[in-house]
Amino acid sequence: MWMRASLVGMTDPMPIGKRQAQSITMARMSAVEATIFNLQKFSTEDGPGIRTTVFFKGCPMRCPWCHNPESQSFSPEVVWHGGRCLGDRGCLKVCPEDALQVADGRMVLNRQRCTGCGDCVAYCPASALEMHGQRLPVRAIFEMVARDAAFYAASGGGVTLSGGEPLAQPAAAIALLEMLREAGIHTALDTCAAAPDSVLGAALAHTDLVLLDVKTTDPKRHLEYTGLPFDRVARAVDRINATGIPVWVRTPVIPGYTDDEANIRDVALFVAERLKHCERHDLLAFSNLCESKYAQLDRPFPLAGAPLLNPATMAHLCAVALQAGSRHVHWSGPMRVAEGLWS
């Protein structure tokens, strides 16, 4: 469920100056918390220059190919790394919900019982148990990412909010964007554009670059693949376009879902006609490197066994997108370079 977009609302019987009002607003924003599952420093894939990417937990979409399944739930989730486990088993005793047991030599987590308290993670002497998701004050997140401001400035980089979907935690995402903008740090928003208009508008006011996911423009396929209607994305695209903010479009190329010529052509036409400030269009090749993440979360990977794509296919789809009118088209991702050989 979406949280309210409004961050602050104050009623004060005495008039206050603009600077005082801003300090009160910032103080209240600092009290906002966010649930994040990763903070990746020295990132070079999520916008220009050297960046830090803040991964927010929780997403309204349910794409079968999701590369970060740990991003989907809004709640912290415990996972077990068998290769690290020392077999101490003391974690079973500290769990207050009796949610852990050992079966066939591996740790089994009862996810209906687990509350994400983290007691087992704190106990584990080998870090075999790990928590995906940590709730932190936005001020603390800002202070962590702002430490690398010199690297951002020197490289033309900044901070990217990603996920999950950062705007699914609107108060936290907007507060962090505003703090970064106040500090003169370049901001990028990686979004699936499913947020309500009021949330998106508030976020765009503090955003320098939008990284926009456009998977398909076919309403039936979009609803089937993501669980959300495409018209919500289309409205958001128009709102983004009206701001003049630069956009990088990202289209996942997924076998059996989005890899057909017709889909790539339709997406490219949509980008060319509706996004006048699009600076680049990235076709992102399917990756199966996330399969172990699904296993750790006790979920099946819907694309298990699906082959990686090859460079010739991706180059051809780039040509299709260019011919349809999309500009500055690039492709990236793991490739199948020959039969039985992977890169």
C-alpha positions in Angstrom: 0.0 0.0 0.0 1.3 3.4 -0.9 2.1 5.8 2.0 0.9 9.4 2.0 3.1 11.7 0.0 2.8 14.6 2.4 5.9 14.8 4.5 5.1 17.6 6.8 2.0 19.6 7.8 2.3 22.3 10.5 -0.1 24.5 12.2 1.6 27.3 14.3 -0.3 30.3 15.8 2.8 32.5 15.4 4.3 33.5 12.0 7.7 32.1 11.3 10.4 33.1 8.9 11.3 31.1 5.8 14.7 29.9 7.2 13.0 28.8 10.4 10.3 27.0 8.5 12.9 25.2 6.4 14.8 24.1 9.5 11.7 22.8 11.1 10.8 20.9 7.9 14.3 19.4 7.6 14.2 18.3 11.3 10.9 16.5 10.7 12.2 14.9 7.5 15.2 13.7 9.4 12.9 11.7 11.7 11.5 9.8 8.7 12.8 6.2 8.3 13.4 4.0 5.3 13.8 0.3 4.8 16.8 -0.4 2.6 18.4 -3.7 1.6 21.7 -2.4 0.1 23.8 0.7 -0.2 26.2 0.2 -3.1 29.2 2.6 -3.3 31.2 3.3 -6.4 28.4 2.3 -8.7 28.9 3.1 -12.4 25.7 1.6 -13.8 23.0 3.7 -12.3 23.6 7.1 -13.8 26.6 9.2 -14.8 29.9 9.3 -13.0 30.8 7.6 -9.7 27.6 7.1 -7.6 26.2 5.5 -4.5 23.0 3.6 -5.1 20.5 3.3 -2.3 18.3 0.3 -2.7 14.8 0.8 -1.1 13.0 -2.4 -0.1 9.5 -3.0 -1.4 7.9 -2.9 -4.9 4.3 -2.7 -6.2 5.2 -4.8 -9.3 5.8 -8.5 -9.5 7.9 -9.1 -12.6 8.7 -12.8 -13.1 12.3 -12.0 -14.1 13.0 -9.7 -11.1 16.8 -9.6 -10.6 16.4 -8.5 -7.0 13.7 -10.7 -5.4 14.8 -9.5 -2.0 13.6 -6.1 -3.0 9.9 -7.1 -3.5 8.8 -7.4 0.1 8.6 -4.3 2.3 9.6 -6.4 5.4 13.1 -7.5 6.4 13.8 -11.1 5.3 16.3 -13.6 6.7 18.4 -15.8 4.4 20.8 -18.6 5.0 24.2 -19.1 3.3 25.0 -22.7 3.5 28.6 -22.3 2.5 29.3 -20.2 5.5 27.5 -22.2 8.1 29.6 -23.8 10.9 26.8 -26.0 12.2 26.8 -24.3 15.6 22.9 -24.5 15.7 22.7 -21.9 18.5 20.6 -19.8 16.2 17.8 -22.3 16.7 17.8 -21.6 20.4 17.8 -17.8 20.2 14.8 -17.6 17.8 11.9 -16.4 19.9 9.4 -17.7 17.3 10.9 -21.2 16.9 11.1 -20.4 13.1 14.3 -22.2 12.4 14.9 -25.9 12.0 17.5 -28.2 10.3 16.4 -30.6 7.6 18.6 -32.7 5.4 21.7 -30.8 6.5 20.3 -27.3 5.6 18.6 -24.6 7.6 14.9 -24.2 6.9 13.1 -21.0 7.8 9.4 -21.0 8.6 8.6 -17.6 6.9 5.1 -17.6 8.4 6.5 -17.6 11.9 9.6 -15.4 11.3 9.0 -11.8 12.4 12.4 -10.5 11.1 13.6 -9.6 14.6 17.2 -10.5 13.6 18.1 -12.3 16.8 19.4 -15.3 14.8 21.4 -13.0 12.5 23.0 -11.3 15.5 23.9 -14.6 17.1 25.4 -16.3 14.0 29.2 -16.5 14.5 29.9 -17.0 10.7 27.4 -14.6 9.2 25.7 -17.6 7.6 22.3 -16.0 8.5 21.8 -12.6 6.9 19.1 -10.0 7.0 17.9 -8.5 3.8 16.4 -5.1 4.9 17.4 -2.6 7.5 15.3 0.3 8.8 17.3 3.5 9.2 16.6 7.1 9.7 16.8 9.1 6.4 19.3 11.4 8.1 21.6 8.5 8.8 21.4 7.3 5.1 22.1 10.9 3.9 25.2 11.1 6.1 26.5 7.8 4.9 26.2 8.7 1.2 27.3 12.3 1.6 30.8 11.1 2.8 31.7 10.5 -0.8 30.6 13.9 -2.1 34.2 14.6 -3.3 34.1 11.6 -5.6 30.7 12.6 -7.0 31.9 16.1 -7.7 35.1 15.0 -9.4 33.4 12.4 -11.6 30.1 14.1 -12.4 28.4 11.5 -10.3 25.9 11.5 -7.4 23.4 9.4 -5.6 20.7 7.1 -7.2 17.6 6.0 -5.4 16.7 2.5 -6.6 14.9 -0.6 -5.4 12.5 -2.2 -5.3 10.7 1.0 -6.0 11.9 3.9 -4.0 8.6 5.8 -4.4 6.8 3.0 -2.7 8.3 4.6 0.5 7.4 8.1 -0.6 8.1 10.1 2.6 11.6 8.6 2.9 12.5 8.8 -0.7 11.4 12.4 -1.1 13.1 13.4 2.2 16.4 11.9 1.0 16.1 13.5 -2.4 15.5 16.9 -0.8 18.5 16.5 1.6 20.8 15.6 -1.3 19.6 18.5 -3.4 20.2 20.9 -0.5 23.7 19.5 -0.2 24.4 20.1 -3.9 24.6 16.4 -4.7 23.3 15.2 -8.1 20.2 13.0 -7.7 18.9 10.2 -9.9 15.6 8.4 -9.4 15.3 4.8 -10.7 11.6 4.2 -10.9 9.0 1.9 -12.6 6.7 5.0 -12.7 3.9 3.3 -10.8 3.6 6.0 -8.1 0.5 8.3 -7.6 0.8 11.7 -9.3 1.2 13.6 -6.1 4.2 11.3 -5.0 5.9 11.5 -8.3 5.5 15.2 -8.6 7.0 15.8 -5.1 9.9 13.5 -6.0 10.6 15.1 -9.3 11.0 18.5 -7.7 14.3 17.3 -6.2 15.4 15.0 -9.0 18.2 15.7 -11.6 17.9 12.5 -13.7 15.2 9.9 -14.1 16.1 6.2 -14.8 12.8 5.0 -16.2 11.8 1.3 -16.6 9.6 0.7 -19.7 9.1 -3.0 -20.1 6.3 -3.1 -22.6 3.6 -0.7 -23.8 1.0 -3.4 -24.5 -1.6 -3.0 -21.7 -2.5 -6.7 -21.6 1.1 -7.8 -21.4 2.0 -5.1 -18.9 -0.8 -6.1 -16.5 0.1 -9.8 -16.9 3.8 -9.3 -16.3 3.8 -6.7 -13.6 0.4 -6.8 -12.0 -0.2 -3.1 -12.7 -1.9 -1.3 -15.6 0.2 0.4 -18.2 -1.9 3.6 -18.2 -0.4 4.4 -14.8 3.1 4.3 -16.3 1.9 6.3 -19.4 0.5 9.1 -17.2 3.8 9.2 -15.2 5.8 9.4 -18.4 3.8 12.5 -19.5 4.4 14.1 -16.2 8.1 13.4 -16.3 8.3 14.7 -19.9 6.6 18.0 -18.9 9.4 18.7 -16.3 12.2 18.7 -18.8 14.3 16.4 -16.5 16.7 14.2 -18.5 15.6 10.6 -18.8 17.5 7.3 -19.3 15.0 4.6 -20.4 15.7 1.0 -19.4 14.0 -1.9 -21.1 14.7 -5.5 -19.8 15.0 -8.0 -22.7 13.6 -11.2 -21.3 13.2 -14.5 -23.2 9.6 -15.2 -23.9 8.4 -12.0 -22.4 9.9 -8.8 -23.9 12.5 -10.0 -26.4 10.3 -10.0 -29.5 10.9 -7.4 -32.2 7.4 -6.0 -32.0 7.7 -5.2 -28.3 11.1 -3.5 -28.7 9.7 -1.5 -31.7 6.6 -0.4 -29.7 8.7 0.6 -26.7 11.0 2.6 -28.9 8.2 4.4 -30.7 6.7 5.2 -27.3 10.0 6.6 -26.1 10.5 8.6 -29.3 7.0 10.1 -29.2 6.4 10.7 -25.5 9.9 11.4 -24.0 11.4 14.4 -25.6 14.2 14.6 -23.0 15.4 11.0 -23.3 19.2 11.0 -23.4 19.7 7.2 -23.8 17.8 4.0 -24.1 19.4 0.9 -22.5 18.3 -2.6 -23.5 19.2 -4.8 -20.5 19.8 -8.5 -21.4 18.2 -11.2 -19.2 20.4 -12.4 -16.4 20.0 -15.7 -14.5 22.6 -14.7 -11.8 19.7 -14.1 -9.4 18.6 -17.7 -9.3 20.4 -18.4 -6.0 18.6 -15.4 -4.4 15.3 -17.0 -5.1 16.5 -20.3 -3.5 17.7 -18.4 -0.4 14.2 -16.8 -0.1 12.5 -20.2 -0.6 10.9 -19.1 -3.8 11.0 -20.7 -7.3 12.6 -18.7 -10.0 10.1 -18.5 -12.8 12.8 -18.3 -15.5 14.9 -21.2 -14.3 16.6 -22.8 -17.3 15.9 -19.9 -19.6 19.0 -19.3 -21.8 21.0 -16.1 -21.8 20.8 -14.1 -25.0 23.6 -13.7 -27.5 25.3 -10.5 -28.8 23.9 -10.8 -32.3 20.3 -10.8 -30.9 20.9 -7.8 -28.7 22.6 -5.9 -31.5 19.7 -6.7 -33.8 17.2 -5.4 -31.2 19.2 -2.2 -30.8 18.9 -1.7 -34.6 15.2 -2.3 -34.3 14.9 0.4 -31.6 17.0 2.9 -33.5 15.0 2.4 -36.7 11.8 3.0 -34.7 13.1 6.4 -33.6 14.6 5.8 -30.1 18.0 7.6 -29.8 21.3 6.6 -28.2 20.4 3.0 -27.8 22.8 0.7 -25.9 22.7 -2.8 -24.7 24.4 -4.6 -21.8 24.2 -7.8 -19.7 25.6 -11.3 -19.5 25.9 -13.0 -22.9 25.8 -16.5 -24.3 28.8 -16.2 -26.6 28.8 -19.8 -27.9 27.1 -23.1 -27.3 28.1 -24.2 -23.9 30.2 -21.1 -23.2 28.9 -18.2 -21.1 30.2 -14.8 -20.2 
